[in-house]
Amino acid sequence: MRRFLSRPDFAPPSIEVSLDADDDSEGYIFIAPKKGPGQYGPMIVDDRGELIWFCPLKGEKEYATDFKVQEYRGRPVLTWWEGRLVFHNGAGEYVILDDNYQQVKRVRAGNGYEGDLHEFLITPQDTALFTIYGPVHADLSAVGGSARGTVLDGIAQEVDIQSGEVIFEWHSLDHVGLEESYLRPSRSFSVPYDYFHINSIDVDQDGNLLISARNTWTVYKVDRNSGEIMWRLGGKKSDFEMGAGTRTAYQHDARRQPDGTLTIFDNGANPKVHAMSRGIVLGLDEQKMRAELVREYTHPGKRLLAANQGNLQVLPDGNVFIGWGSERMFSEYTRKGKMFLDATLPPGDDSYRAFRFPWKGRPKEAPSVVVRPSSGGEKVVYASWNGATELAGWRVLAGPGPSGLRPIGFVRRSGFETKIAVDTGEHYISLQALDGSGRVIGTSGKLALRS
């Protein structure tokens, strides 16, 4: 894990970057580490794995997932799910921050439910689509389970973000039978049967919904008005003829792309069905109802098999960014499949999804600065400013008192925390944060060098 003198409250996991070519797309990397060493929480890093912004969660059993940039009320915002794990799903709420890292809204599920960790999607109408797992008592003996069992209903809910009003709610148990599942229920009545496992929701080009269910190996197109299933892709009851290489197993993150293709992160496990996990691009002919494999992305150096989690993001320049879920890695590829960025979280850690987005952060809080003595007798200043993406360097000011400080030097930003050796006879010091054009964008407090 990383430690910083200027931010002793931070202990984020270290990111190891093993491959970083010059073809990287614009923006930073967005992950939300959990389960491993260090603190958990939403984290932005650059292509070298250097920390840009971190928001450690306070509770030891609190997790964050699906950390990304979205748009709300016409402005870019940071969003994520935050809560606790319950079996393989989550119970919590959804967070929205502005570019000053100030909370705009906490979104909660309606109708007595708690929001699940798998999806939080803001629509152009400023509504939120998210997943919910609802336990329902059921006789599961027909599928090999307990007569006094519990099944988890996969729920897609849409709410108005501002008012919290529920606009749409879809229940898998109303439309998808238990026989579609590839998962066998436990014979113990105390273990709920997660027959569906909803894990992504996307808005299709016609406004209807695409819902991915891990345990039926199926992507469902759902009518947003009636809730009826318009078609099934994959699984036991596919409406599409599945071409070579198009069938998925335990998949995540089904997304319609602007060119009409559908992207999916195909886990292929758990248990193992495919040799390795992959990101795939499918062409769907909805007239002839046939699916064709357009492209697939696998890890060239390792046969990664993600037992759970994972995503595929198509970037504006055509590059593809993949989060390998439980395999704790994330990679970037050219459209044609050449990998040029590869990075890894520490052992035991993972991030549900991983993304790349452009982002300009302007923190409201002041820069963090501390002074420490060095072995040579001079003072050393350690400076950081959590989330300041425009920070290019530090101007050092010094003087005999807290007022009337004058510039004595400049140091370029060096990673999250910059180390600055100060050799001056003055008693007080302060730092000005400068952007690339030399404009002052922030000022630290005044620190005493000598008593």
Secondary structure, DSSP 4 states (H G I P E B T S, - for coil): ----SS-TT--PPP-EEEEE-TTPPSSEEEE--BSSSS--S-EEE-TT--EEEE---SSTT-EEEEEEEEEETTEEEEEEEEEEEETTEEEEEEEEE-TTS-EEEEE--STT--B-SS-EEE-TTSEEEEEEEEEEEE--GGGTS-TTEEEEEEEEEEEETTT--EEEEEEGGGT--GGG-SSPPPSSTTS-B-SS-EEEEEE-TTS-EEEEEGGGTEEEEE-TTT--EEEEESSTT-SSEE-TT---SS-EEEEE-TTS-EEEEE--TTTT-SSS-EEEEEEEETTTTEEEEEEEE--SSS----SS--EEEE-TTS-EEEE-GGG-EEEEE-TTS-EEEEEEPPTT-B-S--EEE------SSPPEEEEEE-TTSSEEEEEE-TT-TT--EEEEEEESSSSS-EEEEEEE--SSSEEEEE--S-SEEEEEEE-TTS-EEEE---EES--
